[in-house]
Amino acid sequence: MNNTKVNSIKYLARKVNYNGKIIGPCVVEIHEDGSVDCEPFSKETANTIYYNGIIIVCDRGVVLS
C-alpha cells in the first residue's frame, strides 16, 4: 500500500483469496474508486477492521458461484 488514498477502508483478514491465490493473514485496503490493495500483515495499523474470515478479491466483472 505505497500510495495510500484518503478515502479507503482497511481490513485485516485471516485469509484472503486474491484472484484465486489464498494468502493470509493479510491487510486489504478498498479505495473509494474501487481499487484494492492487498499486502501480507506485518504490523498493527490504525483504523483497520479485523475480519475473522476470508475476503475474496477478484477483477471487475468476475462472477462468483
Gaussian input, Z-matrix of N, CA and C with variables (Angstrom, degrees):
# hf/3-21g

backbone

0 1
 N
 C     1     B1
 C     2     B2     1     A1
 N     3     B3     2     A2     1     D1
 C     4     B4     3     A3     2     D2
 C     5     B5     4     A4     3     D3
 N     6     B6     5     A5     4     D4
 C     7     B7     6     A6     5     D5
 C     8     B8     7     A7     6     D6
 N     9     B9     8     A8     7     D7
 C    10    B10     9     A9     8     D8
 C    11    B11    10    A10     9     D9
 N    12    B12    11    A11    10    D10
 C    13    B13    12    A12    11    D11
 C    14    B14    13    A13    12    D12
 N    15    B15    14    A14    13    D13
 C    16    B16    15    A15    14    D14
 C    17    B17    16    A16    15    D15
 N    18    B18    17    A17    16    D16
 C    19    B19    18    A18    17    D17
 C    20    B20    19    A19    18    D18
 N    21    B21    20    A20    19    D19
 C    22    B22    21    A21    20    D20
 C    23    B23    22    A22    21    D21
 N    24    B24    23    A23    22    D22
 C    25    B25    24    A24    23    D23
 C    26    B26    25    A25    24    D24
 N    27    B27    26    A26    25    D25
 C    28    B28    27    A27    26    D26
 C    29    B29    28    A28    27    D27
 N    30    B30    29    A29    28    D28
 C    31    B31    30    A30    29    D29
 C    32    B32    31    A31    30    D30
 N    33    B33    32    A32    31    D31
 C    34    B34    33    A33    32    D32
 C    35    B35    34    A34    33    D33
 N    36    B36    35    A35    34    D34
 C    37    B37    36    A36    35    D35
 C    38    B38    37    A37    36    D36
 N    39    B39    38    A38    37    D37
 C    40    B40    39    A39    38    D38
 C    41    B41    40    A40    39    D39
 N    42    B42    41    A41    40    D40
 C    43    B43    42    A42    41    D41
 C    44    B44    43    A43    42    D42
 N    45    B45    44    A44    43    D43
 C    46    B46    45    A45    44    D44
 C    47    B47    46    A46    45    D45
 N    48    B48    47    A47    46    D46
 C    49    B49    48    A48    47    D47
 C    50    B50    49    A49    48    D48
 N    51    B51    50    A50    49    D49
 C    52    B52    51    A51    50    D50
 C    53    B53    52    A52    51    D51
 N    54    B54    53    A53    52    D52
 C    55    B55    54    A54    53    D53
 C    56    B56    55    A55    54    D54
 N    57    B57    56    A56    55    D55
 C    58    B58    57    A57    56    D56
 C    59    B59    58    A58    57    D57
 N    60    B60    59    A59    58    D58
 C    61    B61    60    A60    59    D59
 C    62    B62    61    A61    60    D60
 N    63    B63    62    A62    61    D61
 C    64    B64    63    A63    62    D62
 C    65    B65    64    A64    63    D63
 N    66    B66    65    A65    64    D64
 C    67    B67    66    A66    65    D65
 C    68    B68    67    A67    66    D66
 N    69    B69    68    A68    67    D67
 C    70    B70    69    A69    68    D68
 C    71    B71    70    A70    69    D69
 N    72    B72    71    A71    70    D70
 C    73    B73    72    A72    71    D71
 C    74    B74    73    A73    72    D72
 N    75    B75    74    A74    73    D73
 C    76    B76    75    A75    74    D74
 C    77    B77    76    A76    75    D75
 N    78    B78    77    A77    76    D76
 C    79    B79    78    A78    77    D77
 C    80    B80    79    A79    78    D78
 N    81    B81    80    A80    79    D79
 C    82    B82    81    A81    80    D80
 C    83    B83    82    A82    81    D81
 N    84    B84    83    A83    82    D82
 C    85    B85    84    A84    83    D83
 C    86    B86    85    A85    84    D84
 N    87    B87    86    A86    85    D85
 C    88    B88    87    A87    86    D86
 C    89    B89    88    A88    87    D87
 N    90    B90    89    A89    88    D88
 C    91    B91    90    A90    89    D89
 C    92    B92    91    A91    90    D90
 N    93    B93    92    A92    91    D91
 C    94    B94    93    A93    92    D92
 C    95    B95    94    A94    93    D93
 N    96    B96    95    A95    94    D94
 C    97    B97    96    A96    95    D95
 C    98    B98    97    A97    96    D96
 N    99    B99    98    A98    97    D97
 C   100   B100    99    A99    98    D98
 C   101   B101   100   A100    99    D99
 N   102   B102   101   A101   100   D100
 C   103   B103   102   A102   101   D101
 C   104   B104   103   A103   102   D102
 N   105   B105   104   A104   103   D103
 C   106   B106   105   A105   104   D104
 C   107   B107   106   A106   105   D105
 N   108   B108   107   A107   106   D106
 C   109   B109   108   A108   107   D107
 C   110   B110   109   A109   108   D108
 N   111   B111   110   A110   109   D109
 C   112   B112   111   A111   110   D110
 C   113   B113   112   A112   111   D111
 N   114   B114   113   A113   112   D112
 C   115   B115   114   A114   113   D113
 C   116   B116   115   A115   114   D114
 N   117   B117   116   A116   115   D115
 C   118   B118   117   A117   116   D116
 C   119   B119   118   A118   117   D117
 N   120   B120   119   A119   118   D118
 C   121   B121   120   A120   119   D119
 C   122   B122   121   A121   120   D120
 N   123   B123   122   A122   121   D121
 C   124   B124   123   A123   122   D122
 C   125   B125   124   A124   123   D123
 N   126   B126   125   A125   124   D124
 C   127   B127   126   A126   125   D125
 C   128   B128   127   A127   126   D126
 N   129   B129   128   A128   127   D127
 C   130   B130   129   A129   128   D128
 C   131   B131   130   A130   129   D129
 N   132   B132   131   A131   130   D130
 C   133   B133   132   A132   131   D131
 C   134   B134   133   A133   132   D132
 N   135   B135   134   A134   133   D133
 C   136   B136   135   A135   134   D134
 C   137   B137   136   A136   135   D135
 N   138   B138   137   A137   136   D136
 C   139   B139   138   A138   137   D137
 C   140   B140   139   A139   138   D138
 N   141   B141   140   A140   139   D139
 C   142   B142   141   A141   140   D140
 C   143   B143   142   A142   141   D141
 N   144   B144   143   A143   142   D142
 C   145   B145   144   A144   143   D143
 C   146   B146   145   A145   144   D144
 N   147   B147   146   A146   145   D145
 C   148   B148   147   A147   146   D146
 C   149   B149   148   A148   147   D147
 N   150   B150   149   A149   148   D148
 C   151   B151   150   A150   149   D149
 C   152   B152   151   A151   150   D150
 N   153   B153   152   A152   151   D151
 C   154   B154   153   A153   152   D152
 C   155   B155   154   A154   153   D153
 N   156   B156   155   A155   154   D154
 C   157   B157   156   A156   155   D155
 C   158   B158   157   A157   156   D156
 N   159   B159   158   A158   157   D157
 C   160   B160   159   A159   158   D158
 C   161   B161   160   A160   159   D159
 N   162   B162   161   A161   160   D160
 C   163   B163   162   A162   161   D161
 C   164   B164   163   A163   162   D162
 N   165   B165   164   A164   163   D163
 C   166   B166   165   A165   164   D164
 C   167   B167   166   A166   165   D165
 N   168   B168   167   A167   166   D166
 C   169   B169   168   A168   167   D167
 C   170   B170   169   A169   168   D168
 N   171   B171   170   A170   169   D169
 C   172   B172   171   A171   170   D170
 C   173   B173   172   A172   171   D171
 N   174   B174   173   A173   172   D172
 C   175   B175   174   A174   173   D173
 C   176   B176   175   A175   174   D174
 N   177   B177   176   A176   175   D175
 C   178   B178   177   A177   176   D176
 C   179   B179   178   A178   177   D177
 N   180   B180   179   A179   178   D178
 C   181   B181   180   A180   179   D179
 C   182   B182   181   A181   180   D180
 N   183   B183   182   A182   181   D181
 C   184   B184   183   A183   182   D182
 C   185   B185   184   A184   183   D183
 N   186   B186   185   A185   184   D184
 C   187   B187   186   A186   185   D185
 C   188   B188   187   A187   186   D186
 N   189   B189   188   A188   187   D187
 C   190   B190   189   A189   188   D188
 C   191   B191   190   A190   189   D189
 N   192   B192   191   A191   190   D190
 C   193   B193   192   A192   191   D191
 C   194   B194   193   A193   192   D192

   B1=1.4415
   B2=1.5231
   B3=1.2698
   B4=1.4551
   B5=1.5182
   B6=1.3274
   B7=1.4610
   B8=1.5230
   B9=1.3281
   B10=1.4562
   B11=1.5165
   B12=1.3150
   B13=1.4504
   B14=1.5196
   B15=1.3341
   B16=1.4539
   B17=1.5257
   B18=1.3118
   B19=1.4585
   B20=1.5214
   B21=1.3184
   B22=1.4588
   B23=1.5231
   B24=1.3279
   B25=1.4608
   B26=1.5186
   B27=1.3338
   B28=1.4675
   B29=1.5164
   B30=1.3354
   B31=1.4575
   B32=1.5183
   B33=1.3141
   B34=1.4578
   B35=1.5170
   B36=1.3217
   B37=1.4625
   B38=1.5160
   B39=1.3381
   B40=1.4734
   B41=1.5192
   B42=1.3156
   B43=1.4685
   B44=1.5196
   B45=1.3332
   B46=1.4581
   B47=1.5257
   B48=1.3220
   B49=1.4574
   B50=1.5253
   B51=1.3205
   B52=1.4632
   B53=1.5267
   B54=1.3347
   B55=1.4629
   B56=1.5249
   B57=1.3273
   B58=1.4539
   B59=1.5164
   B60=1.3191
   B61=1.4630
   B62=1.5253
   B63=1.3481
   B64=1.4588
   B65=1.5280
   B66=1.3305
   B67=1.4612
   B68=1.5236
   B69=1.2874
   B70=1.4544
   B71=1.5030
   B72=1.2979
   B73=1.4645
   B74=1.5213
   B75=1.3175
   B76=1.4529
   B77=1.5320
   B78=1.3363
   B79=1.4631
   B80=1.5271
   B81=1.3214
   B82=1.4643
   B83=1.5174
   B84=1.3242
   B85=1.4658
   B86=1.5239
   B87=1.3386
   B88=1.4605
   B89=1.5213
   B90=1.3331
   B91=1.4557
   B92=1.5254
   B93=1.3038
   B94=1.4679
   B95=1.5233
   B96=1.3392
   B97=1.4645
   B98=1.5286
   B99=1.3517
   B100=1.4526
   B101=1.5142
   B102=1.3243
   B103=1.4626
   B104=1.5237
   B105=1.3211
   B106=1.4628
   B107=1.5241
   B108=1.3320
   B109=1.4603
   B110=1.5174
   B111=1.3193
   B112=1.4584
   B113=1.5224
   B114=1.3311
   B115=1.4584
   B116=1.5207
   B117=1.3169
   B118=1.4632
   B119=1.5278
   B120=1.3161
   B121=1.4573
   B122=1.5192
   B123=1.3507
   B124=1.4650
   B125=1.5208
   B126=1.3480
   B127=1.4631
   B128=1.5202
   B129=1.3229
   B130=1.4629
   B131=1.5275
   B132=1.3364
   B133=1.4590
   B134=1.5262
   B135=1.3083
   B136=1.4645
   B137=1.5257
   B138=1.3125
   B139=1.4625
   B140=1.5240
   B141=1.3293
   B142=1.4568
   B143=1.5243
   B144=1.3193
   B145=1.4605
   B146=1.5257
   B147=1.3301
   B148=1.4656
   B149=1.5143
   B150=1.3327
   B151=1.4587
   B152=1.5194
   B153=1.3136
   B154=1.4537
   B155=1.5287
   B156=1.3180
   B157=1.4563
   B158=1.5100
   B159=1.3291
   B160=1.4616
   B161=1.5190
   B162=1.3259
   B163=1.4668
   B164=1.5264
   B165=1.3253
   B166=1.4631
   B167=1.5291
   B168=1.3289
   B169=1.4629
   B170=1.5227
   B171=1.3378
   B172=1.4628
   B173=1.5204
   B174=1.3304
   B175=1.4624
   B176=1.5166
   B177=1.3224
   B178=1.4585
   B179=1.5153
   B180=1.3117
   B181=1.4536
   B182=1.5188
   B183=1.3398
   B184=1.4582
   B185=1.5183
   B186=1.3146
   B187=1.4609
   B188=1.5202
   B189=1.3239
   B190=1.4492
   B191=1.5215
   B192=1.3130
   B193=1.4678
   B194=1.5063
   A1=109.82
   A2=115.88
   A3=120.40
   A4=113.01
   A5=117.30
   A6=121.31
   A7=109.27
   A8=116.41
   A9=119.95
   A10=109.44
   A11=116.41
   A12=122.00
   A13=108.62
   A14=116.73
   A15=121.41
   A16=112.29
   A17=118.34
   A18=121.68
   A19=110.70
   A20=115.32
   A21=119.87
   A22=109.73
   A23=114.57
   A24=121.80
   A25=106.83
   A26=116.52
   A27=121.07
   A28=110.03
   A29=114.84
   A30=122.06
   A31=108.69
   A32=115.84
   A33=121.69
   A34=105.49
   A35=116.29
   A36=120.77
   A37=110.66
   A38=114.08
   A39=119.34
   A40=110.62
   A41=116.47
   A42=122.13
   A43=108.78
   A44=115.95
   A45=122.07
   A46=108.02
   A47=115.74
   A48=121.45
   A49=104.93
   A50=116.20
   A51=122.00
   A52=108.43
   A53=115.98
   A54=122.59
   A55=111.58
   A56=115.77
   A57=120.98
   A58=115.53
   A59=118.01
   A60=121.65
   A61=108.84
   A62=117.28
   A63=121.73
   A64=109.07
   A65=116.09
   A66=121.60
   A67=108.73
   A68=117.15
   A69=118.91
   A70=111.62
   A71=117.91
   A72=124.64
   A73=110.30
   A74=115.67
   A75=120.25
   A76=110.93
   A77=115.58
   A78=121.45
   A79=107.65
   A80=115.53
   A81=122.33
   A82=107.28
   A83=116.58
   A84=121.46
   A85=108.30
   A86=115.59
   A87=122.13
   A88=107.86
   A89=115.33
   A90=121.46
   A91=111.50
   A92=115.22
   A93=121.85
   A94=112.25
   A95=117.49
   A96=120.74
   A97=113.15
   A98=116.88
   A99=121.28
   A100=114.70
   A101=117.51
   A102=119.21
   A103=109.96
   A104=115.41
   A105=121.31
   A106=109.48
   A107=115.67
   A108=122.04
   A109=107.14
   A110=115.66
   A111=120.74
   A112=108.19
   A113=116.15
   A114=119.08
   A115=109.85
   A116=116.62
   A117=119.59
   A118=111.30
   A119=116.33
   A120=121.75
   A121=109.07
   A122=116.05
   A123=119.59
   A124=112.22
   A125=117.20
   A126=120.21
   A127=109.82
   A128=115.22
   A129=120.99
   A130=109.81
   A131=116.67
   A132=121.03
   A133=109.48
   A134=115.94
   A135=121.25
   A136=110.61
   A137=115.42
   A138=123.02
   A139=114.09
   A140=116.96
   A141=121.09
   A142=108.53
   A143=116.19
   A144=122.53
   A145=108.43
   A146=116.64
   A147=119.91
   A148=109.33
   A149=116.09
   A150=121.97
   A151=108.02
   A152=117.23
   A153=122.56
   A154=110.00
   A155=115.15
   A156=120.50
   A157=110.30
   A158=115.54
   A159=121.72
   A160=109.49
   A161=116.60
   A162=122.27
   A163=106.75
   A164=116.57
   A165=121.44
   A166=108.28
   A167=115.73
   A168=122.17
   A169=107.11
   A170=116.70
   A171=119.94
   A172=109.17
   A173=115.14
   A174=120.79
   A175=110.59
   A176=116.65
   A177=122.29
   A178=110.76
   A179=116.17
   A180=120.95
   A181=114.60
   A182=117.24
   A183=119.94
   A184=108.02
   A185=116.74
   A186=121.89
   A187=108.02
   A188=116.41
   A189=121.23
   A190=109.29
   A191=116.58
   A192=118.77
   A193=110.35
   D1=64.83
   D2=-177.18
   D3=-74.04
   D4=-37.57
   D5=-178.23
   D6=-104.27
   D7=76.51
   D8=-178.15
   D9=-66.21
   D10=125.82
   D11=179.80
   D12=-97.47
   D13=154.03
   D14=-173.39
   D15=-64.29
   D16=-49.80
   D17=-175.34
   D18=-97.16
   D19=94.59
   D20=179.83
   D21=-150.72
   D22=164.61
   D23=176.10
   D24=-124.93
   D25=133.48
   D26=178.94
   D27=-109.55
   D28=136.88
   D29=174.85
   D30=-123.96
   D31=138.88
   D32=168.77
   D33=-104.52
   D34=115.09
   D35=-177.49
   D36=-115.22
   D37=148.90
   D38=177.06
   D39=-63.38
   D40=-39.93
   D41=179.04
   D42=-141.39
   D43=147.94
   D44=175.72
   D45=-133.42
   D46=130.77
   D47=171.65
   D48=-96.46
   D49=103.82
   D50=-176.14
   D51=-107.42
   D52=98.81
   D53=-176.87
   D54=51.81
   D55=43.74
   D56=175.45
   D57=92.70
   D58=-9.92
   D59=179.08
   D60=-100.79
   D61=125.51
   D62=-179.65
   D63=-88.71
   D64=123.09
   D65=177.67
   D66=-134.70
   D67=159.64
   D68=177.24
   D69=165.55
   D70=159.69
   D71=-9.19
   D72=-65.71
   D73=155.92
   D74=-170.39
   D75=-148.64
   D76=148.26
   D77=173.77
   D78=-101.74
   D79=123.91
   D80=178.14
   D81=-111.74
   D82=124.94
   D83=177.81
   D84=-114.35
   D85=120.01
   D86=-179.07
   D87=-106.39
   D88=121.70
   D89=-176.20
   D90=-94.45
   D91=159.09
   D92=-178.56
   D93=-56.36
   D94=-33.34
   D95=-178.80
   D96=-80.79
   D97=2.63
   D98=178.44
   D99=93.41
   D100=-8.07
   D101=177.75
   D102=-73.39
   D103=154.38
   D104=-176.37
   D105=-132.51
   D106=133.74
   D107=172.42
   D108=-112.08
   D109=141.94
   D110=-179.00
   D111=-138.91
   D112=127.46
   D113=178.14
   D114=-145.19
   D115=151.76
   D116=178.46
   D117=-58.74
   D118=143.89
   D119=178.88
   D120=-67.30
   D121=132.31
   D122=177.57
   D123=-128.98
   D124=-29.59
   D125=179.25
   D126=-160.59
   D127=159.57
   D128=176.79
   D129=-64.93
   D130=139.43
   D131=175.40
   D132=-130.66
   D133=152.98
   D134=-178.63
   D135=-66.94
   D136=149.87
   D137=174.54
   D138=59.64
   D139=32.20
   D140=177.05
   D141=-105.21
   D142=128.45
   D143=-178.59
   D144=-88.31
   D145=128.05
   D146=176.83
   D147=-83.13
   D148=130.19
   D149=178.58
   D150=-120.97
   D151=113.40
   D152=-177.26
   D153=-86.68
   D154=69.03
   D155=-178.25
   D156=-176.55
   D157=-158.75
   D158=-178.93
   D159=-109.96
   D160=129.75
   D161=172.96
   D162=-101.68
   D163=132.72
   D164=178.97
   D165=-105.33
   D166=123.49
   D167=178.66
   D168=-119.01
   D169=124.58
   D170=178.93
   D171=-144.04
   D172=166.50
   D173=-179.29
   D174=-63.60
   D175=154.02
   D176=176.34
   D177=-56.48
   D178=139.04
   D179=177.09
   D180=90.59
   D181=-9.11
   D182=179.24
   D183=-75.02
   D184=131.59
   D185=179.06
   D186=-100.45
   D187=123.43
   D188=178.16
   D189=-89.21
   D190=137.98
   D191=-179.96
   D192=-123.70

